[in-house]
């Protein structure tokens, strides 16, 4: 009996050891391993240097940048690639997650967690609507930096937000459009309506640029309520063209409005990246976002230990936003000079774009004499259109 009991105990011990080993294996596979250099190191935290070879970046995209081409996610990915080359990071230090719905918080969280489990210590979330997921996970993972674009949330520690002063480049584009239009009607395909300060602010800046050179011209807006909707973008562009607009621009994710403009034989002003090959014959310029300007700064600050969660808001002066070179064959003489003059005023601070008192399309007066709108007002409270904007229903 004693021998039998002894054998049973040995068998049970062996089973327990096997289960523990298997459990340990699963845990190792499930949770990110803490890499060490020169022996054991304390967990990394923002504010302390991180060796470049240990940096790993998870990037979350709403669409597939490779498929999208010349759109929003594509512009961000171009910035990521330029940053990687500039800082001499390896390809395997970038983890990409594409087609992650920014309207599904659970999906966004899952994508970010996957990146972290693969070793990411920086998460770059390229949509306004990823903010809540970033905010939650930043508390859960204090050793990971979260940077989210177009939002206004941050925690002052390891979660920051960044954006471009796109309204500055929009103003320049408005100058170009105002000089180009023959009908006095300029069309804008808008992804979001007045509830979105970033979109309406950019449209009003565009309208101010148009008015600067063509006071009688009007900007017609067609809202589609979607960031990415190629078919909806095309339909909106057609509606604007049918209304008499002979210059079409957009803030949507694809070049569909420009393709419709080309088909109709009217001019186009692009967005996100350089001039789309699909519509190059009628596109006169493009508003571009040079995201690498921020991404290089962000990752370098993580490497050298200078990272802070201070929000970033870069414009023409910093090179984050720009206007692509004009297609001189398609614009009236003197257009480049007018655009350059407006740029110099903005970069020097002489023109803040939203200066003084301004009349809105619904008859109100906003702003303050002798002052310009604050960053907070521009990013969060511009839920109005400038007086020469007409919304097409």
N, C-alpha and C positions, 0 to 999 in steps of 0.2 A: 504493500500500500504506500509505504513511504517513497519507494522508487517511482510509483505511478504518480503520486502527488508532486514529486520533484520534477518529473517530466512535464506535467501539466503547467507548473509554474514557469519552467524554462520556455515552454511554447508560448504562454501568454506574454512573457517578457519580450520574446522575439517579435510577436505581433505588435505589441505596443511600440517597440523601437522602430519597426517598419512604418507604422502609422505616423509616428512623430517625424521621421525622416521625410515621408511623403508630404506631411503638412508643412515642414520647413521648406521643401522644394517649391510647393505652391505659393508660399508666402514670398519667397525670393522672386518668383516669377511675377507675382501680383504687384508688389510694391517697388518703387524706384530704389535702386541700390545707391547708397551714399558713397560716391567715389572719394578716394583719398589720395593726397599727394604727400610724399615724405612722411608716411605713417598716418595715424588718425588725426583728422582735422575737425574742428567744431562745425556744425551746420552753417552754411553760408547764409548771410542775411544782407538785405539792401544796405548800402552804405559802407560795405567792406569790399575790397578788391576781389575779383574773381579771375583766375588765370584764363586767358583767351581760349585755350584748348578745352576748358571745361564748360564754356558757354554752349547752351543748346536752346534753340528758339522754336517755339510752336506758333505757327501762323494760322489763323482761322479765317476762311473766306466764305462769303455767301454764295459764290458761284465758282465754277472751274475757270481759273484764269487762262489756261491753255486753250479752252474752247471759246471763251468769251471774246478775246482779242480786241484791243483798243477800248475796253470798257473799264469799269471801276475796279474789279478784282485784278484785272490785268495790270492796271497802273500801280496798284499796291505791290504786286509780285515783281514788277520791274524794279521798284524801289528796294525790295528785299534782295534781289539778285545783285544790284549795284552795291548795296551795303555789304553783302557777303564778300564780294570781290575787293572792295576798298579795304575791309578789315582783315582780309586773307583768312576767312573762315573756311572750313571744309564743307563739302556738300552735305555730309551726314550730320552737320550741326543745325540744319534747318529741317523741321518737320512741318509738313503742310496738311491741312484738313480742308477740303473743298466741299462746296454744296451743303454747307451747314446752315440750316434755316435760322435766321435771326429773329424769327417770330416764335420759335420753339425753344424756350429756356432750357428744357431738359436736354435737347439735342446739342445746344451750345455748351452746356456743362460737360456733357459726355465727351465731346470733341476735345475740350481743354484738359479733362482728366486723362484722356488717352495720351495726349502729348506729355503731360507731367509724368505719367507712368513710364514713358519712354525716355525720361530724363530731362525734359525741358525745364529750365529755370527762368525762362522768359516766355511770356505768352503775349502775342500781338493779335488783338481782336479787331478786325477791320470793319466793324459796323456799329452804329449808334445803339442798336438794340441788343448788343452783347453785354451791355453795361451791368445788368443785374447779375448775370452769371459771373462776370469778373469780380464784382463786389463780394459775392458770396465766397468764391474760391480763394480770393485774396486773404480772407480771414482764416480759411482752412489751411492754406499753404503760405505761411509767412516767409518762406525761403524762395518764393517765386515772384518775379516782377510781372505785373499785369499792365499792359498799355492798350487803351481802347480809343478808337478814333471817333470823332464827331460827337462825342458825349460831353457831359458836364459833371461827371461823377469822378471822385477820387477819394482815397482814404488818408492821404498825407503820409503814407508809409511805403507800401509796395504796390499800390494801384494808382495809376495816373491816366489822364486823358490828353489827347493831342488832336490838333486840327489845323487847317490852313485858312488864312484870311482870303478865302476864295472870292469874296466880294470885291477885293482889290483888282483881281484879274478880270472879274465880270465887268467892272466899270470900264476897263480898257476895251474889252470886247464890245461894250455898248457904244463906245466912241467909233469903233470900226463899223459896226452895224448901222449907226446913224448916218454915217457918210456913204454907206453902200446902198441903202434902201432907195428905191425909186417911187414906191407906192406910199411911203410914209408909214408902213405897217411892218413891224418886226414880230416874229412869232417865237414863243418860248414853250417847249414841252417840259412841264414841271412834274417831278415825281410825287411831290407832296403839296398839300394846300397850305392855307394860312396857319395851320396848327404847328407847322415846322418852321422855326425861326431861321434856320440855316438856309432853307430853300427860298423863303420869301425875302429874306435879307439880300440874297444873291441876285434875285430878280429885280429888287428895287435898286440895287447898285448898278445893274445893267441898264435899267431905265434912266438912272441919273446920267450915265455915260452917253446914252442916246440923246437925251435932252441937251447935253452940253454942246453938241454940234448940230442938232436938228430939233429945235424946240417944238415944232409942230408934229413930229412923229409920235406914234403910239406903239406900246409893247402889248401884244396880245398873248395871253397865257391860257394854256389848256392843261389842266391837272389830270393825271392818270391814277394817282394814289397807289403807285407801285414803284419800287426802285428798279426792278428788273422785269420788264414786260415788253419784249421786242414787238409783238403784234400791237399792243396798246400804244406803244410809242409811235409806231408807224401811222396808226389811225389818227392819233392826236396831231401829228405833223400834217397829215392830209387835210384835216379840218382847218388848221391854221392857214394852209396854202389856199384853200377854197375861200377863206375869209379875206384874201388879198395880201397876205404876208409874203414878201419876196426875199426875206432873210429868215432862216430858221436856226434856232439854237436849242439846247436842251441841258438838263442836269441828270438825265436818266443814265442807266448803266451800259447801254449799247448804242452803236452808231445808227440805229434804225431811222431816227428822224433825218439824219443827213442823207441817207440813201433815198428817202422819199423826196427830199429837196432836190437831189440830183435828177431823179426821174421827172420831176416837174419843171426842171430848168431854172430853179431859184437857188440863191446862195445859202451856204451853210456855215455855221461856226461850231466847231466840235468841242468836246469836253473829255477830261481825264488824261488822255495821252495825245500824241501828235496826230496829224491829219490821217484819217482812216483811208486806206487804199481803195476801199469800196465806194468812196464818195469824193475822192481827191480832185476830180475835175471841177467841182463847184464849191468846195470848202475854201473859205478865204483865210481862216486862221483857226486855232483851237486854244481853249483854256486848258492848261496842263497842271497836273499835280506831281511834283517831284518829291515823292515820299522818302526817297533815300536820304534827303537832307535831314529829316528827323530820325530815321532808323540808324544812320551812322552815329548820330549824337547819342541816341538812347543806348545802343549796345556798347559804345565806347565808355559811357558813364558807368555801365554795369561792370565792365572790365577794370576800370581804374578806381572804382569805389566812390565815384562822385554822384551816383544816381540819387535823385530826390523825386518825390511824387508831384512836384510842381507842374501844373498844366502847361502845355506847350501850344502856342498860337502863332504860327509863322506865316509870313506873307511874301510880297514881292522882294522886299529888301533882303530877306533871308534866303530867297530862292526856292521856297517850298511851293509857291504858286507862280505861274508865269503865263505868258501869251506866246504861242508858237509864232515863228516868223511868218509874216504876211505873204500870201500869194500875190505878189505885186502885179501880176497880169490881170487879176480879178478885182482890184480895188481902185478907186479914183486916185488921181495924183494928189499927193499931200497927206494921204491917210497915215503913212508910217510916221511922218513928222508930228501929226496931231496925237497919235498914240504914245510916241516917245515923250512928248511934252507932258501928257497926263501922268505917265509913269514917273517921271522925274518929280512931279509935284507930290505924288503919293509917297515915294521912297524918301523924300526929304521931310515929310510931315506937314507940308504946306496944305495938302488936301487929304483930309481924313475920310473922304467919300461921304459919310453921313454927318455933314457939318451944318450947324445952325438950325433954323426952323425949316421944316419940310411939310408939304401938304400931302395927305394920303388920298387914295382913290375913293375913300368913303367920306371925304370932306373934313377930316380932322387935321389938326396941326400938331406935329410931334417934334421933339428935339428942343434945343435951347440956343438962344442967340449967343454967338461967340464961343460955342462949345461943340464937341463932337460926341457921338454916342459912345458909351463905354463898351468894353469887351463883353461884359455880362449882358448888356442890353442887346448887342448884336447877336450873341450866341443863343440867348434865351427869350427875348421879348419882342423880336421883330415880326409880329404876327399881322402885319399890314403891308399893303402895296403902295408904292409911290404914285402920285396923282396921275401920271401918264400911262398907267397900267390898266388894261381892260381884261377881265377874266371871261373867257369864252366857255359857255356852258353847253 
